C-alpha cells in the first residue's frame, strides 16, 4: 500500500502487510524547502513506526547521488540554482520507506541590497557590493563571480527581465566595459555590449533602463535604444531624460526629464518605438519616481509643500495628490543616481537632507499622514553622505553610505544599517536601532539598490 505524507511520498512493501512497519517523511528545520545558493538547509528524516522496537538503516540522495549521511539528518547545500530532489530512505527487516522532497535553490544574490561603486571619477573601475538579508557582505561581488571588473565610473543600475543592467561612462581605446548585463540571482555575466556600442558610435552613457530585448541608454542629453538582438542603435525622438532612476511597469519604461523649473516631465518609452509614447508635465521639479505595489507610479515633487502624486500608468491620469504636512524631499546632491522615496506597501519613506539633521519620515499614502521617524545623523560614523540613503521596501531597514573625506574615500567609508522599532520617540515615530557599520567597502558609492523596488 502507499500513503501520502504531507507533501512527500512514503511507501511500504505490500508483502509486509500486517507486520511492523516504518513510514518516512522529510521535514526542514526552518519549515521551508528553499535555500540560498551555497548556504545550508538542515533536513530531518522523520520515522513513524508501528512497533517501537523497530530499528532502521538510513540513507540520503540528492538528485540520485548518494550522500555520506547515514542518520536522520542531512545538511543540504548546493551550488547550482534550481530545483533539486532529495530522497530519504529507511530500511529494516520489515520493509523499506522512502520520502522525497524538492528543494529550491535560489541564487545567493537574489535578495538583499546592492551598493554600486562608481570608483574615483574618470580613472577607477566600478564595482558592486552585495549585502544579504542575514547581513553577510560580499565586496566586489561581480568580480568574485565573473573575474572581470566593471568599467570606469559606473553610474546607474537597472533591474528587469531577471537581469541587472549596469552602465559605466568609460569610452577609452582599451574598450573598458560600458554596459554589462548580469543574471539577477547569480550575477553570472549574461552579456557585455561594449564593442557593439563602440561600433555604433554611441558616446559616454550615464543612465540605463530595459524593456524586453531593448536597452535604453542616456547619452549627451538624449536617449537611445539598443536592440540586443539586431545590435541596432536608435535615437528616440524627444527622448531627453535626466539622471533620475528609470522604472519599468507593464511593458512601459518611465523616466524623468526636469527641463526647467516648470517643465518637468515623466516620459514613457515602449519597445520597438523610435519616439516617446507620452510625456506628462508635473509643473515642478521631480525628485524621484517609484513603483507602487499595484504597478502604478509614485512621483515625488519639490513643491511647497512637497507633494507625492500617484499616476495611473495606463492612461497617465493623476489618481491622488498628497501634500506633506512635514518634511521635504532631499535634492539630487552629488548625483541623481540616489533615490528620494521608498514605498513599502502603503507607507512611503523619504528623507529631507543628506547633512545634519538627516531626518527620516514616513508617509501613509491612503490616509495622507506624514510623521517624523527620527534623525539618523548621530548614528553615522562619517559626516559626508556620498551614495545616498536606501530604505528596503521589504524589510524597512535603512542603508546609508558615508565617507570621512574625499581624499580618504577608499578607507574612511561606511555603509551603516539601521532599523525602526516601536518605542518611545516623537509622536507617531519609531525608535531607531543601529544594526551594523560596514567599514572600508565603498569607492564613491553611486547609489543603493533593492531588487524589490523594480517590477
C-alpha positions as CSV (number, residue, x, y, z in Angstrom):
1,X,0.0,0.0,0.0
2,X,1.0,3.6,-0.5
3,X,0.4,6.5,1.8
4,X,1.0,10.3,1.2
5,X,2.9,12.1,3.9
6,X,2.0,15.8,3.7
7,X,3.9,17.0,0.6
8,X,6.1,13.9,0.4
9,X,5.5,10.3,-0.7
10,X,6.1,7.3,1.6
11,X,5.5,3.6,0.5
12,X,5.8,0.3,2.3
13,X,6.2,-3.1,0.7
14,X,2.9,-4.9,0.2
15,X,4.4,-8.2,1.2
16,X,5.0,-6.9,4.7
17,X,1.3,-6.1,5.3
18,X,0.3,-6.8,8.8
19,X,3.9,-6.8,10.1
20,X,5.5,-3.9,12.0
21,X,6.2,-1.1,9.5
22,X,8.1,2.1,9.2
23,X,6.9,5.3,7.5
24,X,9.3,8.0,6.5
25,X,8.8,11.7,5.8
26,X,11.1,14.8,5.5
27,X,11.0,18.0,7.4
28,X,13.0,21.1,7.3
29,X,14.4,22.7,10.4
30,X,13.4,26.1,9.1
31,X,10.0,24.9,7.9
32,X,10.8,26.0,4.4
33,X,12.2,23.9,1.5
34,X,14.1,26.8,-0.1
35,X,17.7,27.8,0.5
36,X,20.2,30.3,-0.9
37,X,22.9,29.0,-3.2
38,X,25.8,27.5,-1.2
39,X,24.1,28.1,2.2
40,X,23.0,25.2,4.3
41,X,19.4,23.9,4.9
42,X,19.1,21.2,7.6
43,X,16.7,18.4,6.6
44,X,15.4,15.8,9.1
45,X,14.1,12.3,8.2
46,X,11.1,11.5,10.4
47,X,10.2,7.9,11.2
48,X,6.8,6.8,12.2
49,X,6.9,3.1,13.3
50,X,4.0,0.8,14.2
51,X,6.5,-1.0,16.5
52,X,8.5,1.0,19.0
53,X,11.4,-1.5,19.0
54,X,11.9,-1.4,15.2
55,X,15.4,0.0,14.2
56,X,16.4,1.0,10.7
57,X,19.3,1.9,8.4
58,X,19.1,5.3,6.8
59,X,20.3,6.8,3.6
60,X,20.1,10.0,1.6
61,X,20.5,11.0,-2.1
62,X,20.5,14.4,-3.8
63,X,19.4,14.2,-7.5
64,X,20.1,10.5,-7.3
65,X,23.6,10.8,-5.9
66,X,24.2,9.0,-2.6
67,X,25.3,11.2,0.3
68,X,27.6,10.4,3.2
69,X,24.9,10.9,5.9
70,X,23.7,7.6,7.4
71,X,21.5,9.1,10.1
72,X,18.2,11.0,10.1
73,X,19.9,14.5,9.5
74,X,21.2,15.9,6.2
75,X,22.8,19.3,5.8
76,X,21.8,20.2,2.3
77,X,23.9,22.7,0.3
78,X,24.2,23.1,-3.5
79,X,26.0,25.5,-5.8
80,X,23.5,25.1,-8.7
81,X,20.4,27.3,-8.8
82,X,17.1,25.5,-9.4
83,X,15.2,22.5,-8.1
84,X,16.9,19.5,-6.5
85,X,15.2,16.3,-5.5
86,X,16.2,14.9,-2.1
87,X,15.3,11.3,-1.0
88,X,15.4,9.8,2.5
89,X,15.2,6.1,2.9
90,X,14.7,4.0,6.0
91,X,15.1,0.2,5.8
92,X,14.7,-2.6,8.3
93,X,13.8,-6.3,8.3
94,X,10.1,-5.5,7.8
95,X,10.4,-3.2,4.8
96,X,11.6,0.0,3.3
97,X,10.1,3.5,3.2
98,X,11.3,6.4,1.0
99,X,10.3,10.0,1.2
100,X,11.1,12.7,-1.4
101,X,11.3,16.5,-1.2
102,X,12.0,19.1,-3.8
103,X,14.4,21.8,-2.6
104,X,14.5,25.1,-4.4
105,X,18.0,26.7,-4.5
106,X,17.9,30.5,-5.0
107,X,20.8,32.5,-6.3
108,X,22.8,33.9,-3.5
109,X,22.3,37.5,-4.8
110,X,18.5,37.2,-5.5
111,X,17.7,39.0,-2.2
112,X,19.3,41.7,-0.2
113,X,20.7,45.1,-1.1
114,X,23.2,46.3,-3.7
115,X,25.6,49.2,-3.5
116,X,27.1,50.3,-6.8
117,X,30.6,51.8,-6.5
118,X,31.4,54.3,-9.3
119,X,35.1,54.5,-8.3
120,X,37.2,57.7,-8.4
121,X,35.8,59.7,-11.3
122,X,37.4,59.0,-14.6
123,X,40.1,56.6,-13.6
124,X,38.8,53.8,-11.3
125,X,36.7,50.8,-12.2
126,X,33.2,50.5,-10.7
127,X,32.2,47.5,-8.6
128,X,29.2,46.0,-7.0
129,X,28.7,45.3,-3.2
130,X,26.0,42.9,-2.0
131,X,24.6,42.6,1.5
132,X,22.5,39.5,2.1
133,X,19.4,39.5,4.2
134,X,21.4,37.9,7.0
135,X,23.9,40.7,6.9
136,X,26.7,38.8,5.0
137,X,28.5,41.3,2.8
138,X,30.3,40.5,-0.5
139,X,32.8,43.1,-1.7
140,X,33.1,43.4,-5.5
141,X,30.6,40.7,-6.0
142,X,30.5,40.9,-9.8
143,X,34.3,40.3,-9.9
144,X,34.0,37.4,-7.4
145,X,31.6,35.7,-9.8
146,X,33.0,36.6,-13.2
147,X,36.6,37.6,-12.6
148,X,36.1,40.8,-14.5
149,X,35.9,44.5,-13.4
150,X,33.1,46.8,-14.4
151,X,34.1,49.8,-16.5
152,X,35.5,53.2,-15.4
153,X,33.0,55.3,-13.3
154,X,29.9,53.1,-13.0
155,X,26.8,55.3,-12.9
156,X,23.5,53.5,-12.8
157,X,21.8,50.1,-12.4
158,X,18.5,48.7,-13.5
159,X,16.7,45.5,-12.7
160,X,14.4,43.9,-15.3
161,X,13.9,40.7,-17.3
162,X,15.6,38.7,-14.5
163,X,18.7,40.6,-15.1
164,X,20.8,43.5,-13.7
165,X,21.9,46.2,-16.2
166,X,25.0,48.3,-15.3
167,X,26.2,51.3,-17.2
168,X,29.7,52.9,-16.9
169,X,31.0,56.0,-18.5
170,X,34.2,54.5,-19.9
171,X,34.8,55.1,-23.6
172,X,38.6,54.7,-23.9
173,X,40.6,52.9,-26.5
174,X,41.0,49.9,-24.3
175,X,37.3,49.2,-24.7
176,X,36.7,49.1,-20.9
177,X,33.4,47.6,-20.1
178,X,30.5,50.0,-20.6
179,X,27.2,48.1,-20.5
180,X,27.3,44.8,-18.6
181,X,24.3,42.6,-18.0
182,X,24.3,40.1,-15.1
183,X,21.9,37.4,-14.0
184,X,19.9,38.9,-11.2
185,X,20.2,35.8,-9.0
186,X,23.7,34.5,-9.6
187,X,25.5,37.6,-11.0
188,X,26.8,35.4,-13.8
189,X,27.6,37.6,-16.8
190,X,24.9,37.4,-19.5
191,X,26.4,39.9,-21.9
192,X,28.9,42.7,-22.4
193,X,27.9,45.2,-25.1
194,X,31.0,47.3,-25.0
195,X,32.2,46.5,-28.6
196,X,28.7,46.8,-30.0
197,X,28.2,50.3,-28.5
198,X,31.6,51.4,-29.6
199,X,31.0,50.1,-33.1
200,X,27.7,52.1,-33.2
201,X,29.5,55.2,-32.1
202,X,27.4,55.7,-29.0
203,X,29.1,58.2,-26.7
204,X,29.5,58.0,-23.0
205,X,26.3,56.9,-21.2
206,X,25.1,57.6,-17.7
207,X,21.6,56.2,-17.2
208,X,20.0,52.9,-18.1
209,X,16.7,51.0,-18.4
210,X,15.5,48.0,-20.3
211,X,12.4,46.5,-21.9
212,X,12.4,43.1,-23.4
213,X,15.3,42.9,-25.8
214,X,16.0,46.7,-25.8
215,X,18.3,48.6,-23.5
216,X,17.7,52.4,-23.1
217,X,20.8,54.5,-22.6
218,X,21.1,58.2,-21.8
219,X,23.9,59.9,-23.5
220,X,24.7,63.6,-24.4
221,X,21.2,64.8,-23.2
222,X,19.5,62.3,-25.4
223,X,18.3,58.7,-25.0
224,X,19.0,55.8,-27.3
225,X,17.5,52.3,-27.7
226,X,20.0,49.5,-28.2
227,X,18.4,46.3,-29.6
228,X,20.4,43.4,-28.1
229,X,19.4,41.0,-30.9
230,X,19.9,43.2,-34.0
231,X,22.6,45.4,-32.3
232,X,20.8,48.4,-33.9
233,X,21.1,51.8,-32.0
234,X,18.1,54.2,-32.4
235,X,17.9,57.7,-31.1
236,X,14.5,58.2,-29.5
237,X,12.7,61.4,-30.7
238,X,12.0,63.8,-27.8
239,X,13.6,61.3,-25.5
240,X,15.8,63.6,-23.4
241,X,16.0,62.4,-19.8
242,X,17.5,63.5,-16.5
243,X,19.7,61.2,-14.4
244,X,16.8,60.2,-12.2
245,X,16.4,56.4,-12.0
246,X,14.1,54.8,-14.6
247,X,11.5,52.2,-13.8
248,X,9.5,49.7,-15.9
249,X,6.0,48.5,-15.4
250,X,3.6,46.5,-17.6
251,X,5.6,46.9,-20.7
252,X,6.5,50.5,-20.4
253,X,9.6,52.3,-19.2
254,X,9.2,55.5,-17.2
255,X,11.9,58.2,-17.0
256,X,12.2,61.8,-15.7
257,X,13.2,65.0,-17.6
258,X,13.5,68.1,-15.5
259,X,13.9,70.6,-18.3
260,X,13.4,73.7,-16.2
261,X,11.5,74.9,-13.1
262,X,8.1,74.4,-14.7
263,X,8.6,71.9,-17.5
264,X,9.2,68.7,-15.6
265,X,8.1,65.5,-17.3
266,X,7.6,61.8,-16.7
267,X,8.3,60.3,-20.1
268,X,7.1,57.0,-21.3
269,X,9.1,54.6,-23.6
270,X,8.0,51.4,-25.2
271,X,10.0,48.7,-27.0
272,X,10.1,49.0,-30.8
273,X,9.2,52.7,-30.9
274,X,11.6,55.5,-32.1
275,X,9.7,58.2,-30.3
276,X,8.3,58.5,-26.8
277,X,4.8,57.2,-26.2
278,X,3.8,60.0,-23.8
279,X,5.1,62.8,-21.6
280,X,3.3,64.1,-18.6
281,X,4.2,67.6,-17.3
282,X,4.1,67.8,-13.5
283,X,5.0,71.5,-13.4
284,X,7.6,71.2,-10.6
285,X,11.0,69.5,-10.1
286,X,10.6,65.8,-9.9
287,X,12.9,64.4,-7.2
288,X,12.2,60.7,-7.8
289,X,9.7,58.2,-9.2
290,X,9.0,54.8,-7.7
291,X,6.7,51.9,-8.3
292,X,3.7,51.3,-6.2
293,X,2.6,47.8,-5.2
294,X,-0.1,47.9,-7.9
295,X,2.3,48.7,-10.6
296,X,1.4,52.4,-10.9
297,X,3.8,55.2,-10.3
298,X,4.5,57.5,-7.3
299,X,6.0,60.8,-8.2
300,X,7.8,63.0,-5.6
301,X,7.7,66.7,-6.3
302,X,9.7,69.6,-4.9
303,X,6.6,71.8,-4.5
304,X,5.8,73.9,-1.4
305,X,4.6,72.0,0.5
306,X,6.2,68.9,-1.1
307,X,3.8,66.5,-2.8
308,X,3.5,62.8,-3.7
309,X,1.3,62.1,-6.6
310,X,0.2,58.8,-7.9
311,X,-0.1,58.3,-11.6
312,X,-2.1,55.6,-13.4
313,X,0.4,54.1,-15.9
314,X,-2.4,53.1,-18.3
315,X,-4.0,56.5,-19.0
316,X,-1.4,58.7,-17.2
317,X,-4.1,60.3,-15.1
318,X,-3.2,61.5,-11.5
319,X,-5.3,59.4,-9.2
320,X,-4.3,61.1,-5.9
321,X,-2.2,64.0,-4.8
322,X,-0.9,64.2,-1.2
323,X,0.7,67.3,0.2
324,X,3.2,66.6,3.0
325,X,2.4,68.1,6.4
326,X,6.1,68.0,7.3
327,X,9.4,67.3,5.6
328,X,10.7,67.8,2.1
329,X,12.5,65.5,-0.4
330,X,16.3,65.7,-0.4
331,X,17.7,67.0,-3.7
332,X,19.9,65.1,-6.0
333,X,23.0,66.5,-4.4
334,X,26.2,64.9,-5.7
335,X,24.3,62.6,-8.0
336,X,20.7,61.8,-9.1
337,X,21.6,58.1,-9.0
338,X,20.3,58.5,-5.5
339,X,16.6,57.8,-4.7
340,X,14.4,60.1,-2.6
341,X,11.3,58.0,-1.9
342,X,10.9,54.3,-0.9
343,X,7.4,52.7,-1.0
344,X,6.8,49.8,1.4
345,X,3.2,48.8,0.9
346,X,1.1,51.8,1.7
347,X,3.9,53.6,3.5
348,X,6.4,55.8,1.7
349,X,9.6,56.5,3.5
350,X,11.7,59.6,2.5
351,X,14.5,61.8,3.8
352,X,14.8,65.5,3.7
353,X,18.6,66.1,3.8
354,X,21.9,64.3,3.4
355,X,23.5,66.6,6.0
356,X,22.7,67.1,9.7
357,X,19.9,66.6,10.6
358,X,19.3,63.6,8.4
359,X,15.6,63.2,9.2
360,X,13.7,60.1,8.0
361,X,9.9,60.4,7.5
362,X,7.1,58.0,6.8
363,X,4.0,58.9,4.8
364,X,0.9,56.8,4.9
365,X,-0.5,57.4,1.5
366,X,-4.0,56.1,1.9
367,X,-4.6,58.4,4.9
368,X,-2.3,61.3,3.9
369,X,-0.4,61.2,7.2
370,X,3.3,62.2,7.5
371,X,5.4,61.6,10.6
372,X,9.0,62.0,11.6
373,X,10.7,58.8,12.3
374,X,13.8,60.5,13.6
375,X,17.3,61.9,12.9
376,X,19.7,59.2,11.9
377,X,22.7,61.6,11.7
378,X,24.0,60.7,15.2
379,X,24.3,57.0,14.2
380,X,26.6,57.7,11.2
381,X,30.3,57.2,11.6
382,X,31.3,59.7,8.9
383,X,30.0,63.2,8.2
384,X,29.7,63.2,4.3
385,X,26.8,61.4,2.8
386,X,28.1,60.0,-0.5
387,X,25.9,57.4,-2.1
388,X,22.6,58.4,-0.7
389,X,20.2,56.6,1.5
390,X,18.2,53.5,0.8
391,X,15.2,52.1,2.7
392,X,14.3,48.5,1.9
393,X,10.8,48.0,0.5
394,X,10.8,44.5,2.0
395,X,12.4,44.8,5.5
396,X,12.2,48.6,6.1
397,X,15.9,48.7,7.1
398,X,17.8,51.9,6.3
399,X,21.1,51.8,4.5
400,X,23.3,54.9,4.5
401,X,26.6,55.4,2.6
402,X,29.1,57.9,4.1
403,X,32.7,58.9,3.7
404,X,35.2,60.7,6.0
405,X,36.7,62.8,3.3
406,X,37.3,63.0,-0.5
407,X,41.0,62.2,-0.1
408,X,40.4,59.2,2.2
409,X,37.3,57.8,0.5
410,X,38.9,54.4,0.0
411,X,39.5,53.7,3.7
412,X,37.3,56.1,5.6
413,X,33.9,55.0,4.4
414,X,30.9,53.1,5.8
415,X,27.6,51.5,4.9
416,X,25.5,52.0,8.0
417,X,22.4,49.8,8.6
418,X,19.6,51.0,10.8
419,X,16.1,49.7,11.7
420,X,13.0,51.2,13.1
421,X,11.4,49.7,16.2
422,X,8.4,50.6,18.2
423,X,9.3,52.6,21.3
424,X,9.5,56.0,22.9
425,X,10.0,58.6,20.2
426,X,8.3,61.7,18.9
427,X,4.6,61.2,18.4
428,X,3.9,58.8,15.6
429,X,7.5,57.9,15.1
430,X,9.6,54.8,15.8
431,X,12.7,54.1,17.8
432,X,15.9,53.9,15.7
433,X,18.1,50.9,16.2
434,X,21.7,50.7,15.0
435,X,22.5,47.3,13.4
436,X,25.9,47.4,11.6
437,X,28.6,49.6,10.2
438,X,30.4,48.0,7.2
439,X,33.7,49.9,7.0
440,X,36.0,50.2,4.0
441,X,33.8,48.7,1.3
442,X,32.7,51.6,-0.8
443,X,34.6,53.5,-3.5
444,X,32.4,56.6,-4.0
445,X,29.1,54.8,-3.9
446,X,26.8,55.6,-6.9
447,X,23.6,54.5,-5.2
448,X,21.8,51.9,-3.1
449,X,19.5,49.5,-4.9
450,X,16.9,47.0,-3.9
451,X,15.7,44.3,-6.4
452,X,12.2,44.5,-4.8
453,X,11.9,48.2,-5.9
454,X,11.6,47.0,-9.5
455,X,8.9,45.1,-11.4
